[in-house]
Amino acid sequence: MLKGIITLLSFQFLGECIAKLFSLLVPGPVIGMVLLLLFLMIKKSSFASLDNAVSIHLRYLPLLFIPAAMGIITQVDIISKEFWAILVSLVIGTIVALMFSAKLMDILTIRQERKK
């Protein structure tokens, strides 16, 4: 499990370094997560200690939503002023994400059928 945690922290650190080095607006942990995804795609498998570390972290994932919920509660006046802008951006973002996901599934399905 220690190897898995070190792997996760290494990719997060690498993402932070890239974000700071290139002054990116994307957070470092997000870049690290994408790098970890690319690493696992290239490797084509995971390893037991990483799987174990991830499953332990996923068990406590709901606790991370508490600070976000408190932020919403404390900023309700700003949210009420910008309600329509937030609502429109959420709807458009959801539609774009759904369209992207549908197209990606279409491409992957076609690729899978070609292999058979």
C-alpha distances in whole Angstrom, upper triangle without the diagonal:
4,5,5,6,9,10,11,12,14,16,17,18,20,21,23,24,26,27,29,30,32,33,31,32,28,26,23,20,22,23,19,18,21,20,17,19,21,18,17,21,22,19,20,16,13,10,8,4,6,8,6,6,9,10,10,11,14,15,16,18,21,21,22,25,27,27,29,31,32,33,35,37,38,39,41,44,43,42,45,47,45,44,46,44,41,42,43,40,38,40,40,37,36,39,37,34,35,38,35,33,36,37,33,33,37,36,33,35,37,35,34,37,38,36,37
4,5,5,6,8,10,11,12,14,15,16,18,20,21,22,24,26,27,28,30,31,30,31,28,25,22,19,22,22,18,18,21,20,17,19,21,18,18,22,22,20,21,18,15,12,11,7,8,11,9,8,11,13,12,13,16,17,18,19,23,22,22,26,27,27,29,31,32,33,35,37,38,39,41,44,43,42,45,47,45,45,46,44,41,42,44,40,38,41,41,37,37,40,38,35,37,39,36,34,37,38,35,35,38,37,34,37,39,37,36,40,40,38,40
4,6,5,6,9,10,10,12,14,15,16,18,20,21,22,24,26,26,28,30,29,30,26,24,21,18,20,20,16,17,19,17,14,17,18,15,15,19,19,16,18,15,12,9,9,6,7,10,10,9,11,14,14,14,17,19,20,20,24,24,23,27,29,29,30,33,34,34,36,39,39,40,42,45,44,42,46,47,45,45,46,44,41,42,43,40,38,40,40,37,36,39,37,34,36,37,34,33,36,36,33,33,36,35,32,35,37,34,33,37,38,35,37
4,5,5,6,9,10,11,12,14,15,17,18,20,21,23,24,26,27,28,27,27,24,22,19,16,18,18,14,14,16,15,12,14,16,14,13,16,17,15,16,13,10,8,8,5,4,7,7,6,8,11,11,11,14,16,17,17,21,21,20,24,26,26,27,30,31,31,33,36,36,37,39,42,41,39,43,44,42,41,43,41,38,39,40,37,35,37,37,33,33,35,34,30,32,34,31,29,32,33,29,30,33,32,29,32,34,32,31,34,35,33,35
4,5,5,6,8,10,11,12,14,15,16,18,20,21,22,24,26,26,25,26,23,20,17,14,16,17,13,13,16,15,12,15,18,15,15,19,20,18,19,17,13,12,11,8,7,10,9,6,8,11,10,10,13,15,15,15,19,19,18,22,23,23,25,27,28,29,31,33,34,34,37,40,38,37,40,42,40,40,41,39,36,37,39,35,34,36,36,32,32,35,34,30,32,34,32,30,33,34,31,31,35,34,31,34,36,34,33,37,38,36,38
4,5,5,6,9,10,10,12,14,15,16,18,20,21,22,24,25,24,25,22,19,16,14,17,17,13,14,17,15,12,16,17,15,15,19,19,17,20,17,14,13,13,10,9,12,12,9,11,15,14,13,16,18,18,19,22,22,21,24,26,26,27,30,31,31,33,35,35,36,39,41,40,39,42,44,41,41,43,41,38,39,40,37,35,38,38,34,34,37,35,32,34,36,33,31,35,35,32,33,36,35,32,35,37,35,34,38,39,36,39
4,6,5,6,9,10,11,12,14,15,17,18,20,21,23,24,23,24,21,18,15,13,15,14,10,11,13,11,9,12,13,11,11,15,15,14,16,14,11,11,12,9,7,11,12,10,10,14,14,13,16,18,19,19,22,22,21,24,26,26,27,30,31,31,33,35,36,36,39,41,39,38,42,43,40,40,42,39,36,38,38,35,33,36,35,32,32,34,32,29,31,33,30,28,32,32,28,29,33,31,29,31,34,31,31,34,35,33,35
4,5,5,6,9,10,11,12,14,16,17,18,20,21,22,21,21,18,15,12,10,12,12,8,8,12,10,8,11,13,12,12,15,16,15,17,15,12,12,13,11,8,11,12,8,9,12,12,11,13,16,16,15,19,19,17,20,23,22,23,26,27,27,29,32,32,32,35,38,36,34,38,39,37,37,38,36,33,34,35,32,30,33,32,28,29,31,29,26,29,30,27,26,30,30,27,28,31,30,28,30,33,31,30,34,35,33,35
4,5,5,6,8,10,10,12,14,15,16,18,20,20,20,20,17,14,11,9,12,12,9,10,13,12,10,14,16,14,15,18,19,18,20,19,16,16,16,13,11,14,14,11,12,15,15,12,15,18,17,17,20,19,18,21,23,22,23,26,27,26,29,31,31,32,34,37,35,34,38,39,36,37,38,36,33,35,36,32,31,34,34,30,30,33,31,28,31,33,30,29,32,33,29,31,34,33,31,34,36,34,34,37,38,36,39
4,5,5,6,9,10,10,12,14,15,16,18,19,19,20,18,15,11,10,13,12,8,10,13,10,9,13,14,12,14,17,17,17,19,18,16,15,17,14,12,16,16,13,14,18,18,16,18,21,21,20,23,23,21,24,26,25,26,29,30,29,32,34,34,34,37,39,37,36,40,41,38,39,40,37,35,37,37,34,33,35,35,31,32,34,32,29,32,33,30,29,33,33,29,31,34,32,30,33,35,33,33,37,37,35,38
4,5,5,6,9,10,10,12,14,15,16,18,16,18,15,13,9,8,10,8,5,7,9,7,6,10,11,10,12,14,15,15,17,17,14,15,17,15,12,15,17,14,13,17,18,15,17,20,20,19,22,22,20,23,25,24,24,28,29,28,30,33,33,33,35,38,35,34,38,39,36,36,37,35,32,34,34,30,29,32,31,27,28,31,28,25,28,29,26,25,29,29,26,27,30,29,27,30,32,30,30,34,34,32,35
4,5,5,6,9,10,10,12,14,16,16,15,15,13,10,7,5,8,8,5,7,10,9,9,12,13,13,15,17,18,18,20,19,17,18,19,17,14,16,18,14,14,17,17,14,16,19,18,17,20,20,17,20,22,21,21,24,25,24,27,29,29,29,32,34,32,31,35,35,33,33,35,32,29,31,32,28,27,30,30,26,27,30,27,25,28,29,26,26,29,29,26,28,31,30,28,32,34,32,32,36,36,35,38
4,5,5,6,9,10,11,12,14,15,15,16,14,11,8,8,11,10,7,10,13,11,11,15,16,15,17,20,20,20,23,22,20,20,21,19,16,19,20,17,17,20,20,17,20,23,21,20,23,23,20,23,25,23,23,27,28,26,29,32,31,31,34,36,34,33,37,37,35,36,37,34,32,34,35,31,30,33,32,29,30,33,30,28,31,32,29,29,33,32,29,31,34,33,31,35,37,34,35,39,39,37,40
4,5,5,6,9,10,10,12,14,13,15,13,11,8,9,11,8,6,10,11,9,10,13,13,13,15,18,17,18,21,21,19,20,22,20,17,20,21,18,18,22,22,20,21,25,24,22,25,25,22,25,27,25,25,29,30,28,31,34,33,33,36,38,35,34,38,38,36,37,37,34,32,34,35,31,30,33,32,28,30,32,29,27,30,31,28,28,31,31,28,30,33,31,29,33,34,32,33,37,36,35,38
4,5,5,6,9,10,11,12,10,12,10,8,4,6,7,5,4,8,9,8,10,12,13,13,15,17,18,19,21,21,20,21,23,21,18,20,22,19,18,21,22,19,20,24,23,21,23,23,20,22,25,23,23,26,27,26,28,31,30,30,32,34,32,31,35,35,32,33,34,31,28,31,31,27,27,29,28,25,26,28,26,24,27,28,25,25,28,28,25,28,30,29,28,31,33,31,32,35,35,34,37
4,5,5,6,8,10,10,10,11,10,7,4,6,9,7,7,11,12,11,13,16,16,17,19,21,22,22,25,25,23,24,25,23,20,23,24,20,20,23,23,20,21,25,23,21,24,23,20,22,24,22,22,25,26,24,26,29,29,28,31,33,30,30,34,34,31,32,33,30,28,31,31,27,27,30,29,26,27,30,27,26,29,30,27,27,31,31,28,31,33,32,31,35,36,34,35,39,39,38,41
4,5,5,6,8,10,10,13,12,10,7,10,12,10,9,13,14,12,14,17,17,17,20,22,22,23,25,26,24,25,27,24,22,25,26,23,22,26,26,23,25,28,26,25,27,27,24,26,28,25,25,29,30,28,30,33,32,31,34,36,33,33,37,37,34,35,36,33,31,34,34,30,30,33,32,28,30,33,30,28,31,32,29,30,33,33,30,33,35,33,32,36,37,35,36,40,40,39,42
4,6,5,6,8,8,11,10,10,7,10,11,8,9,12,12,11,14,16,15,16,19,20,20,22,24,25,24,25,27,26,23,25,27,24,23,27,27,24,25,29,27,25,28,28,24,26,29,26,26,30,30,28,30,33,33,32,34,36,33,32,36,36,33,34,35,32,30,32,32,28,28,31,29,26,28,30,27,26,29,30,26,27,31,30,27,30,32,30,30,34,35,33,34,38,37,36,40
4,6,6,6,5,7,7,7,5,9,9,7,9,12,12,12,15,17,17,18,21,22,22,24,26,27,25,27,29,27,24,26,28,24,23,27,27,24,25,28,26,24,26,26,22,24,26,24,23,27,27,25,27,30,29,28,31,32,29,29,32,32,29,31,32,28,27,29,29,25,26,28,27,24,26,28,25,24,28,28,25,26,30,29,27,30,32,31,30,34,35,33,35,38,38,38,41
4,6,5,7,9,10,9,8,12,13,11,12,16,16,15,18,20,20,21,24,25,25,27,29,30,28,29,31,29,26,29,30,26,26,29,29,26,27,30,28,26,28,28,24,26,28,25,24,28,28,26,28,31,30,29,32,33,30,30,34,33,31,33,33,30,29,32,31,28,28,31,30,27,29,31,29,27,31,32,29,30,34,33,31,34,36,34,34,38,39,37,39,42,42,41,44
4,6,8,11,12,12,10,14,15,12,14,17,17,16,19,21,20,21,24,25,25,26,29,30,29,30,32,30,27,30,31,28,27,31,31,28,30,33,31,29,32,31,27,29,31,29,28,32,32,30,32,35,34,32,35,36,33,33,37,36,34,35,36,32,31,34,34,30,31,34,32,29,31,33,30,29,33,33,30,31,34,33,31,34,36,34,34,38,39,37,39,42,41,41,44
4,5,9,10,12,11,14,14,12,14,17,16,16,19,20,20,21,24,25,24,27,29,30,29,31,33,32,28,31,33,30,28,32,32,29,30,33,32,29,32,31,28,29,31,29,28,31,32,29,31,34,33,31,34,35,32,32,35,34,32,33,34,30,29,32,31,27,28,31,29,26,29,30,27,27,30,30,27,29,32,31,29,32,34,32,32,36,37,35,37,40,40,39,43
4,7,9,10,10,14,14,12,15,18,17,17,20,22,22,23,26,26,27,29,31,32,31,32,35,33,29,32,33,30,29,32,32,29,30,33,31,28,30,30,26,27,29,26,25,29,29,26,28,31,30,28,31,32,28,29,32,31,28,30,31,27,26,29,29,25,26,29,27,25,28,29,26,26,30,30,27,29,32,31,30,33,35,33,34,37,38,37,38,42,41,41,44
4,5,8,9,12,11,10,13,15,14,15,18,19,19,21,24,24,25,27,29,29,29,31,33,31,28,29,31,28,26,30,30,27,27,30,29,26,28,28,24,25,27,24,23,27,27,24,26,29,28,27,29,30,27,27,30,29,26,28,28,25,24,26,26,22,23,26,24,21,24,26,23,22,26,26,23,25,28,28,26,29,31,30,30,34,35,33,35,38,38,38,41
4,6,9,12,11,10,14,15,15,16,19,20,20,22,25,25,26,28,30,30,29,31,33,31,28,29,31,28,26,29,29,26,26,29,27,24,26,26,22,22,24,22,20,23,24,21,22,26,25,23,26,26,23,23,26,25,23,24,25,21,20,23,22,19,20,23,21,18,21,23,21,20,24,24,22,24,27,27,25,28,31,29,30,33,34,33,35,38,39,39,42
4,6,9,7,7,10,11,11,13,16,16,17,19,21,21,23,25,26,27,26,28,30,28,24,26,27,25,22,25,26,22,23,26,24,21,23,23,19,20,22,20,18,22,23,21,22,25,25,23,26,27,24,23,27,26,23,25,25,22,20,22,22,18,19,22,20,17,19,22,19,18,22,22,20,21,25,24,23,25,28,27,27,30,32,31,32,35,36,36,39
4,6,5,7,9,10,11,13,15,16,17,19,20,22,23,25,26,26,24,26,27,26,22,24,25,22,20,23,23,19,20,23,21,19,20,20,17,18,20,18,17,20,21,19,21,24,23,22,25,27,24,23,27,27,24,25,26,23,21,24,24,20,20,23,22,19,21,24,21,20,23,25,22,23,26,26,24,27,30,29,28,32,33,32,33,37,37,37,40
4,5,5,6,9,10,10,12,14,15,16,18,20,21,22,24,24,22,24,25,23,20,22,23,20,18,22,22,18,20,23,21,19,21,21,17,19,22,20,19,23,24,22,24,27,26,25,28,30,27,27,30,31,28,29,30,27,25,27,27,24,23,26,25,22,24,26,24,22,25,27,24,24,28,28,25,28,31,29,29,32,34,32,33,37,37,36,39
4,5,5,6,9,10,10,12,14,15,16,18,20,21,22,21,19,21,22,20,17,18,20,16,15,18,18,15,16,19,18,15,18,18,15,17,19,18,17,21,22,20,22,25,26,25,28,30,27,26,30,31,28,29,30,27,24,27,27,24,23,26,25,21,22,25,23,21,24,26,23,23,26,27,24,26,29,28,27,30,32,31,31,35,36,35,37
4,5,5,6,9,10,11,12,14,15,16,18,20,21,21,19,21,23,21,18,19,21,18,16,19,19,16,16,20,19,16,18,19,15,17,20,19,17,21,22,21,22,25,26,25,27,29,27,25,29,30,27,27,28,25,22,24,24,21,20,23,22,18,19,22,20,17,20,22,19,19,23,23,20,23,26,25,24,27,29,28,28,32,33,32,35
4,5,5,6,9,10,11,12,14,15,17,18,20,20,19,21,23,22,18,20,22,19,17,21,22,19,19,23,22,19,22,22,19,21,24,22,21,24,26,24,26,29,29,28,30,32,30,28,32,32,29,30,30,27,25,27,27,23,23,25,24,20,22,24,21,19,22,23,20,20,24,23,21,23,26,24,24,27,29,27,28,32,32,31,34
4,5,5,6,9,10,10,12,14,15,16,18,18,16,18,20,18,15,17,19,16,14,18,19,16,17,21,20,18,21,21,18,21,23,22,22,25,27,25,27,30,30,30,32,34,32,30,34,35,32,32,33,30,28,30,30,26,25,28,27,23,24,26,24,21,24,25,22,22,25,25,22,24,27,26,24,28,30,28,28,32,32,31,34
4,5,5,6,9,10,10,12,14,15,16,16,14,16,18,17,13,15,17,14,12,15,17,14,14,18,18,15,19,20,17,19,22,21,20,24,25,24,26,29,30,29,31,34,31,29,33,34,31,31,32,29,26,28,28,24,23,25,25,21,21,24,22,19,21,23,20,19,22,23,20,21,24,23,22,25,27,25,26,29,30,29,31
4,5,5,6,9,10,10,12,14,15,16,15,18,20,19,16,17,19,18,15,18,20,18,17,21,21,19,22,23,20,21,25,24,23,26,28,27,28,31,32,31,33,35,32,30,34,35,31,31,32,29,26,28,27,24,23,25,24,20,21,22,20,17,20,21,17,17,20,20,17,19,22,20,19,23,24,22,23,27,27,26,29
4,5,5,6,9,10,11,12,14,15,14,16,19,18,15,17,19,17,16,19,21,19,19,23,23,21,24,25,22,24,27,26,25,29,31,29,31,34,34,33,36,38,35,34,37,38,35,35,35,32,30,31,31,27,27,29,27,24,24,26,23,21,23,24,21,20,24,23,20,22,24,22,21,25,26,24,24,28,28,27,30
4,5,5,6,8,10,10,12,12,10,13,15,15,11,13,16,14,12,16,17,16,16,20,20,19,22,23,21,23,26,26,25,28,30,29,31,34,34,34,36,38,36,34,38,39,36,36,36,34,31,32,32,29,27,29,28,25,25,27,25,22,24,25,21,20,24,24,20,22,25,23,21,24,26,24,24,28,28,26,29
4,5,5,6,9,10,10,11,10,13,16,16,12,13,17,15,13,16,18,17,16,20,21,19,22,24,21,23,27,26,25,28,31,30,30,34,35,34,36,38,36,34,37,38,35,35,35,32,30,31,31,27,26,27,26,23,23,24,22,19,21,22,18,17,20,20,16,18,21,19,17,20,22,20,20,24,24,23,26
4,5,5,6,8,10,11,12,15,18,18,15,16,19,18,16,19,22,20,20,24,25,23,26,27,25,27,30,30,28,31,34,33,33,37,38,37,38,41,38,36,40,40,37,37,37,34,32,33,32,29,28,29,28,24,25,26,23,20,22,23,19,18,21,20,17,18,21,19,17,20,22,19,20,24,23,22,25
4,5,5,6,8,9,9,12,15,15,13,14,18,17,15,18,21,20,20,23,24,23,26,28,26,28,31,31,30,33,35,34,35,38,39,39,41,43,41,39,42,43,40,40,40,37,35,36,36,32,31,32,31,28,28,29,27,24,26,26,23,22,25,24,20,21,24,22,20,23,24,21,22,25,25,23,26
4,5,5,6,6,6,10,13,14,11,12,15,15,13,16,19,18,18,21,23,21,25,26,25,27,30,30,29,32,35,34,35,38,39,39,40,43,41,39,42,43,40,40,40,38,35,36,35,32,31,32,31,27,27,29,26,23,25,25,22,20,23,23,19,20,23,21,18,21,23,20,19,23,23,21,24
4,5,5,7,9,13,16,17,14,15,18,18,16,19,22,21,20,24,25,24,27,29,27,28,32,32,31,34,36,35,36,39,41,40,41,44,42,39,42,43,40,40,40,37,35,35,35,32,30,31,30,26,26,27,25,22,23,23,20,18,21,20,16,17,19,17,15,18,19,16,16,20,20,18,21
4,5,8,10,13,17,18,16,17,20,20,19,21,24,23,23,27,28,27,30,32,30,32,35,35,34,37,39,38,39,42,43,43,44,47,44,42,45,46,43,43,42,40,38,38,38,34,33,34,33,29,29,30,28,25,26,26,23,22,24,23,19,20,22,19,17,20,21,18,18,22,21,19,22
4,6,8,10,14,15,13,14,18,18,17,20,22,22,22,25,27,26,29,31,30,32,35,35,34,37,40,39,40,43,44,44,45,48,46,44,47,48,45,44,44,42,40,40,40,37,35,36,35,32,31,32,30,27,28,29,25,24,26,25,21,22,24,22,19,22,23,20,20,23,23,20,23
4,7,10,14,16,14,14,17,18,17,19,22,22,21,25,27,25,29,31,29,31,35,35,34,37,39,39,40,43,44,44,45,48,46,43,46,48,44,44,44,41,39,39,39,36,34,35,34,31,30,31,29,26,26,27,24,22,24,23,19,19,22,19,16,19,20,17,16,20,20,17,19
4,7,10,12,11,10,14,15,14,16,19,19,19,22,24,23,27,29,28,30,33,34,33,35,38,38,39,41,43,43,44,47,45,43,46,48,44,44,44,42,39,39,39,36,34,35,35,31,30,32,30,27,27,28,25,23,25,25,21,21,24,22,19,21,23,20,19,22,23,20,22
4,7,9,7,7,10,12,11,13,15,16,16,19,21,21,24,26,25,27,30,31,31,33,35,35,37,39,41,41,42,45,44,41,45,46,43,42,43,41,38,39,39,36,34,35,35,31,30,32,30,27,28,29,26,24,26,27,23,23,26,24,21,23,26,23,22,25,26,23,25
4,6,6,6,9,10,11,12,15,16,17,19,21,21,25,26,25,28,31,32,32,34,36,37,38,40,42,42,44,47,45,43,47,48,45,45,46,44,41,41,42,39,36,38,38,34,33,35,34,30,31,33,30,27,30,30,27,26,29,28,25,27,29,27,25,29,29,26,28
4,5,5,6,9,10,11,12,14,15,17,19,20,23,25,25,27,30,31,31,34,36,36,38,40,41,42,44,47,45,43,47,48,46,45,46,44,41,42,43,40,37,39,39,35,34,36,35,32,32,34,32,29,32,32,29,28,31,30,27,29,32,29,27,31,32,29,30
4,5,5,6,9,10,11,12,14,16,18,19,22,23,23,26,28,29,30,32,34,34,36,38,39,40,42,45,44,42,45,47,45,44,45,44,40,41,42,39,37,39,39,35,34,37,36,32,33,35,32,30,33,34,30,30,33,32,29,31,34,31,30,33,34,32,33
4,5,5,6,9,10,11,12,14,16,16,20,21,20,23,26,26,27,29,31,32,33,35,37,37,39,42,41,39,42,44,41,41,42,40,37,38,39,36,33,35,35,32,31,33,32,28,30,32,29,27,30,30,27,27,30,29,26,28,31,29,28,31,32,30,31
4,6,5,6,9,10,10,12,15,15,19,20,20,22,25,26,27,29,31,31,33,35,36,37,39,42,41,38,42,44,41,40,41,40,36,37,38,35,32,34,34,31,30,32,31,27,28,30,28,25,28,29,26,25,29,28,25,27,30,28,26,29,31,28,30
4,5,5,6,9,10,11,13,15,18,19,19,22,24,26,26,28,30,31,33,34,36,37,39,42,41,39,42,44,42,41,42,41,37,38,39,37,34,36,37,33,32,34,33,30,31,33,31,28,31,32,29,28,32,32,28,30,33,31,30,33,34,32,33
4,6,5,6,9,10,12,13,16,17,17,20,22,23,24,26,28,28,30,32,33,34,36,39,38,36,40,42,39,39,40,39,35,36,38,35,32,34,35,31,31,33,32,29,30,33,30,28,31,32,29,29,32,32,29,31,34,32,31,34,36,34,35
4,5,5,6,9,10,10,14,15,15,17,20,21,22,24,26,26,28,30,31,32,34,37,36,34,37,39,37,36,37,36,32,33,34,31,29,31,31,28,27,30,29,25,26,29,26,24,27,29,25,25,29,29,26,28,31,29,28,32,33,31,33
4,5,5,6,9,10,13,15,15,17,20,22,22,24,26,27,28,30,32,33,34,38,36,34,37,40,37,36,38,37,33,33,35,32,30,31,32,29,27,30,30,26,27,30,28,25,28,29,26,26,30,30,27,28,32,30,29,32,34,32,33
4,5,5,7,9,12,13,14,17,18,20,21,23,24,26,27,29,30,32,33,37,36,34,37,39,37,37,38,37,34,34,36,33,31,33,34,30,29,32,32,28,29,32,30,28,31,33,30,29,33,33,30,32,35,34,32,36,38,36,37
4,5,6,6,10,10,11,14,16,17,18,20,21,23,24,26,27,28,30,33,32,31,34,36,34,33,35,34,30,31,33,30,28,30,31,27,27,30,29,26,27,30,28,26,29,31,28,28,32,32,29,31,34,33,32,35,37,35,37
4,5,5,8,10,10,12,15,17,17,19,21,22,23,25,27,28,29,33,32,29,32,35,33,31,33,32,28,29,31,28,25,27,29,25,24,27,27,23,24,27,26,23,26,28,26,25,29,29,27,29,32,31,30,33,35,33,35
4,6,8,9,11,13,15,17,18,19,21,23,24,25,27,28,29,33,33,30,33,36,34,33,35,34,30,30,33,30,27,29,31,28,26,29,30,26,27,30,29,26,29,31,29,28,32,32,30,31,35,34,32,36,38,36,37
4,6,6,8,10,11,14,15,16,18,19,21,22,24,25,27,30,30,28,31,33,32,31,33,32,28,29,31,29,26,29,30,27,26,29,29,26,27,31,29,27,30,32,30,30,33,34,32,33,37,36,35,38,40,39,40
4,5,6,8,10,12,12,14,16,17,18,20,22,23,24,28,27,25,28,30,29,28,30,29,25,26,28,25,23,25,27,23,22,26,26,22,24,27,26,24,27,29,27,27,30,31,29,31,34,33,33,36,38,37,38
4,5,6,8,10,11,11,14,15,16,17,20,21,22,25,25,23,26,28,27,25,28,27,23,24,26,24,21,24,26,23,22,25,26,23,24,27,26,24,27,30,28,28,32,33,31,32,36,35,34,37,40,39,40
4,5,6,8,10,10,12,14,15,16,18,20,21,25,25,23,26,28,27,26,29,28,24,25,28,26,23,26,28,25,24,28,28,25,27,30,29,27,31,33,31,31,35,36,34,36,39,38,38,41,43,42,43
4,6,6,7,9,11,12,14,15,17,18,20,23,22,21,24,26,25,24,26,25,22,23,26,23,21,24,25,22,22,26,26,23,25,28,27,25,29,31,29,29,33,34,32,34,37,37,36,39,41,41,42
4,6,5,6,9,10,11,12,14,16,17,20,20,18,21,23,22,21,23,23,19,20,23,21,18,21,23,20,20,23,24,21,23,26,26,24,27,30,28,29,32,33,32,34,37,37,36,39,41,41,42
4,5,5,6,9,10,11,12,14,16,19,19,18,20,23,22,21,24,24,20,22,25,23,20,24,26,23,23,27,27,25,27,30,29,28,31,34,32,33,36,37,36,38,41,41,40,43,45,45,46
4,5,5,6,9,10,10,12,14,17,17,16,19,21,21,20,23,23,19,21,24,22,20,23,25,23,23,27,27,25,27,30,29,29,32,34,33,33,37,38,37,39,42,41,41,44,46,46,47
4,5,5,6,9,10,11,12,16,15,13,17,19,18,17,20,19,16,17,20,18,16,20,22,19,19,23,24,22,24,27,26,26,29,31,30,31,34,35,34,36,39,39,39,42,44,44,45
4,5,5,6,9,10,11,14,15,13,15,18,17,16,20,19,16,17,20,19,17,20,22,20,20,24,25,23,25,28,28,27,30,32,32,32,35,37,36,38,41,41,41,43,46,45,47
4,5,5,6,9,10,13,14,13,15,18,18,18,21,21,18,19,23,21,20,23,25,23,23,27,28,26,28,31,31,31,33,36,35,36,39,40,39,41,44,44,44,47,49,49,50
4,5,5,6,9,11,11,11,14,16,15,15,19,18,15,17,20,19,18,21,23,21,22,25,26,25,27,30,29,29,32,34,34,35,38,39,38,40,43,43,43,46,48,48,50
4,6,5,6,9,9,8,11,13,13,12,16,16,12,14,18,17,15,18,21,19,20,23,24,23,25,28,28,28,31,33,33,34,36,38,37,39,42,42,43,45,47,48,49
4,6,5,9,10,9,11,14,15,14,18,18,15,17,20,20,18,21,24,23,23,26,28,27,28,31,32,31,34,36,36,37,40,41,41,42,45,46,46,48,51,51,52
4,6,8,9,10,12,14,15,15,19,19,16,19,22,21,20,23,26,24,25,28,29,28,31,33,33,33,36,38,38,39,42,43,43,45,47,48,48,51,53,53,54
4,6,6,6,9,10,11,12,15,15,13,16,19,18,18,21,23,22,23,26,27,26,29,31,31,32,34,36,36,37,40,41,41,43,46,46,47,49,51,52,53
4,6,5,6,9,10,10,14,14,12,14,17,17,17,20,22,21,22,25,27,26,28,31,31,32,34,36,36,37,40,41,42,43,46,47,47,49,51,52,53
4,5,5,6,9,10,13,14,13,15,18,18,18,21,23,23,24,27,28,28,30,33,33,34,36,38,39,40,42,44,44,46,48,49,50,52,54,54,56
4,5,5,6,8,12,11,11,13,16,16,16,19,21,21,22,25,26,26,28,30,31,32,34,36,36,38,40,41,42,44,46,46,47,50,51,52,54
4,5,5,6,9,9,8,10,13,13,13,16,18,18,19,22,23,23,25,27,28,29,31,33,33,35,37,38,39,40,43,44,44,47,49,49,51
4,6,5,9,10,9,11,14,15,15,17,19,20,21,23,24,25,27,29,30,31,33,35,35,37,39,40,41,42,45,46,47,49,51,52,53
4,6,8,9,10,12,14,15,16,18,19,20,22,24,25,26,28,29,30,32,34,35,36,38,40,41,42,44,46,47,48,50,52,53,54
4,6,5,6,9,10,11,12,14,16,16,18,20,21,22,24,26,27,28,30,32,33,34,36,37,38,40,42,43,44,46,48,49,51
4,6,5,6,9,10,11,12,14,15,16,18,20,21,22,24,26,27,28,30,31,33,34,36,37,38,41,42,43,45,46,48,49
4,5,5,6,8,10,10,12,14,15,16,18,20,21,22,24,25,27,28,30,31,33,34,36,37,39,40,42,43,45,46,48
4,5,5,6,9,10,11,12,14,15,16,18,20,21,22,24,26,27,28,30,31,33,34,36,37,39,40,42,43,45,47
4,6,5,6,9,10,10,12,14,15,16,18,20,21,22,24,26,26,28,30,31,32,34,36,37,38,40,42,43,45
4,6,5,6,9,10,11,12,14,15,16,18,20,21,22,24,26,27,28,30,31,33,35,36,37,39,41,42,43
4,5,5,6,8,10,11,12,14,15,16,18,20,21,23,24,26,27,29,30,31,33,34,36,37,39,41,42
4,6,5,6,8,10,10,12,14,15,16,18,20,21,22,24,25,27,28,30,31,32,34,36,37,39,40
4,6,5,6,9,10,10,12,14,15,16,18,20,21,22,24,26,26,28,30,31,32,34,36,37,39
4,5,5,6,9,10,11,12,14,15,16,18,20,21,22,24,26,27,29,30,31,33,35,36,38
4,5,5,6,9,10,11,12,14,15,16,18,20,21,23,24,26,27,29,30,32,33,35,36
4,5,5,6,9,10,10,12,14,15,16,18,20,21,22,24,26,27,28,30,32,33,35
4,5,5,6,9,10,10,12,14,15,16,18,20,21,22,24,26,26,28,30,31,33
4,5,5,6,9,10,10,12,14,15,16,18,20,21,23,24,25,27,29,30,32
4,5,5,6,9,10,11,12,14,15,16,18,20,21,22,24,26,27,29,31
4,5,5,6,9,10,10,12,14,15,16,18,20,21,22,24,26,27,29
4,5,5,6,9,10,10,12,14,15,16,18,20,21,22,24,26,27
4,5,5,6,9,10,11,12,14,15,17,18,20,21,23,25,26
4,5,5,6,9,10,11,12,14,15,16,18,20,21,23,25
4,5,5,6,9,10,10,12,14,15,16,18,20,21,23
4,5,5,6,9,10,10,12,14,15,16,18,20,21
4,5,5,6,9,10,11,12,14,15,17,19,20
4,5,5,6,8,10,11,12,14,15,17,19
4,5,5,6,9,10,10,12,14,15,17
4,6,5,6,9,10,11,12,14,16
4,5,5,6,9,10,11,13,15
4,5,5,6,9,10,11,13
4,5,5,6,9,10,11
4,5,5,6,9,10
4,5,5,6,9
4,5,5,7
4,5,5
4,5
4
